[in-house]
Amino acid sequence: MAVPIVSFVGRSNSGKTTLIERVIPMLVRAGYKVATVKHAGHGFNLDTEGKDSWRHKQAGASSVVVLSKGSVAMFADVSDQMRVEDVRDRFLDHTYDLIIAEGWKHEKYPKIVIVREQIGEIPVSTEGLLAVVSDKPVDLSVPLFGLDDVVGVAALIMKQFPRSPSRLEHGLEV
């Protein structure tokens, strides 16, 4: 069974990252093994100029993997924008209970929309819409949570995406 994906979407600086970083510990305390995938619409650079991994990439390596005890990082060229399921299927194993994606508002992943001020900030399709998190009233037929209702958001996620039975059966606890 594929690891489920839930996407947090909203305008830049709407509070997506803050909400995600507050929800993750609640899921982890409930036994979830969570991965996150962040969309960076304007590109990014995580490698540091002058470091060995940067030098390998500058020399022409298409992929550079850095390993240490307990961590792995990969810098790789990709031919096009990857979807979250591409990342899941290529890089994550079946031991995860949930992938939280930040972004991908135009994909059909189940979504939690963070809205400040007004709903018209981003186009919101009700297809796959699980909830709205907002500081203003919103008239949609999905649950509405306040910006600080992290408990409610986490509970909704746990209800919609229960932990994987295969992880529980095989004792793959975190």
C-alpha positions in Angstrom: 0.0 0.0 0.0 1.4 3.4 -1.0 2.2 5.9 1.8 -0.6 8.5 1.8 0.1 12.2 1.1 -1.6 15.2 2.6 -0.7 18.6 1.3 -0.7 21.9 3.2 -1.3 24.8 0.8 -1.6 28.5 1.0 0.0 31.7 0.0 3.6 32.5 0.9 3.9 33.5 4.6 0.4 32.2 5.4 1.7 29.9 8.1 2.1 26.6 6.3 5.5 25.7 7.7 4.6 26.9 11.2 1.5 24.7 11.2 3.3 21.7 9.8 6.1 22.0 12.4 3.4 22.1 15.2 1.4 19.2 13.8 4.4 16.8 13.2 5.2 16.3 17.0 1.6 15.4 17.7 1.6 12.8 15.0 5.0 11.4 16.1 3.7 11.2 19.7 0.8 9.2 18.3 3.3 6.7 16.8 3.3 8.0 13.2 6.5 7.9 11.1 6.3 11.1 9.0 8.2 12.3 6.0 7.8 15.8 4.6 8.3 17.1 1.1 8.6 20.9 0.5 7.9 22.6 -2.8 10.4 25.4 -3.5 8.8 27.2 -6.4 11.8 29.5 -6.9 14.6 26.9 -6.6 17.0 26.3 -3.7 20.5 25.4 -2.9 21.3 23.4 0.2 24.8 22.5 -0.6 27.6 24.8 0.7 30.2 26.3 -1.7 33.6 24.8 -1.0 32.4 21.6 0.8 33.3 18.3 -0.7 29.8 17.5 -1.8 29.5 20.9 -3.6 32.9 20.2 -5.3 31.7 16.8 -6.5 28.6 18.4 -8.0 30.6 21.2 -9.6 32.9 18.6 -11.1 30.0 17.2 -13.0 28.4 14.5 -10.8 24.6 14.2 -11.6 23.9 13.0 -8.0 25.9 13.3 -4.8 24.9 11.4 -1.7 26.3 12.4 1.7 26.1 9.7 4.5 26.9 10.0 8.1 25.8 7.9 11.1 22.0 8.4 11.2 21.7 10.8 8.2 21.6 10.8 4.5 21.4 13.7 2.1 21.2 13.6 -1.7 21.7 16.4 -4.3 20.5 15.2 -7.7 19.7 16.7 -11.0 16.1 16.0 -12.1 14.8 16.5 -15.6 11.6 18.1 -14.6 9.4 19.1 -11.7 8.8 16.0 -9.6 5.5 15.1 -8.0 5.3 14.1 -4.4 4.4 10.5 -5.4 7.5 10.4 -7.5 9.6 11.3 -4.5 7.7 8.8 -2.4 8.1 6.0 -4.9 11.7 6.7 -5.6 13.2 7.7 -2.2 10.9 6.7 0.7 10.3 3.2 1.9 7.0 1.6 3.0 7.7 2.2 6.7 6.3 5.7 6.7 2.7 6.3 7.8 2.3 9.7 6.1 3.9 12.2 3.9 3.2 15.8 4.6 3.7 17.9 1.5 4.0 21.7 1.6 2.8 23.1 -1.6 1.5 21.5 -4.8 -1.8 23.4 -4.6 -2.7 22.4 -8.2 -2.2 18.6 -7.6 -5.1 16.4 -6.5 -3.6 15.4 -3.2 -5.9 15.7 -0.1 -5.4 19.3 1.1 -5.5 21.4 4.1 -5.7 25.0 3.0 -4.2 27.8 5.2 -6.0 31.1 4.5 -5.3 34.5 6.0 -7.6 37.4 5.4 -9.8 36.0 2.6 -10.5 32.8 0.8 -9.7 34.4 -2.6 -6.0 34.5 -1.8 -5.5 31.2 -3.6 -7.9 29.3 -5.8 -9.5 26.6 -3.7 -11.0 23.6 -5.3 -13.2 21.5 -3.0 -11.9 18.4 -4.7 -9.7 16.7 -2.1 -10.2 19.5 0.3 -10.0 18.1 3.9 -10.1 21.3 5.9 -9.4 25.0 6.0 -7.3 26.7 8.6 -8.0 30.4 8.8 -8.2 33.5 10.9 -11.5 34.4 9.2 -14.8 32.7 8.7 -14.9 30.5 5.6 -18.1 29.1 4.1 -17.1 25.7 2.7 -18.5 22.2 3.5 -15.3 21.1 5.2 -14.0 21.5 8.8 -12.7 25.0 9.7 -9.9 25.3 12.2 -8.4 28.4 13.8 -4.8 29.1 13.2 -3.9 27.7 16.7 -6.1 24.6 16.6 -3.2 22.2 16.1 -4.9 19.5 18.1 -7.9 19.6 15.8 -5.8 19.5 12.7 -3.7 16.6 14.0 -6.9 14.7 15.0 -8.4 15.2 11.5 -5.2 13.9 9.9 -5.1 10.9 12.2 -8.7 10.1 11.4 -8.3 10.5 7.6 -4.9 8.7 7.5 -4.8 6.0 10.2 -1.4 4.4 10.8 -0.4 1.7 8.4 -1.7 -1.8 9.6 1.4 -3.4 8.1 3.7 -1.3 10.3 1.7 -2.2 13.4 1.5 -6.0 12.4 5.3 -6.2 11.8 6.3 -4.4 14.9 7.9 -1.6 12.9 7.5 1.0 15.7 9.5 4.1 15.6 
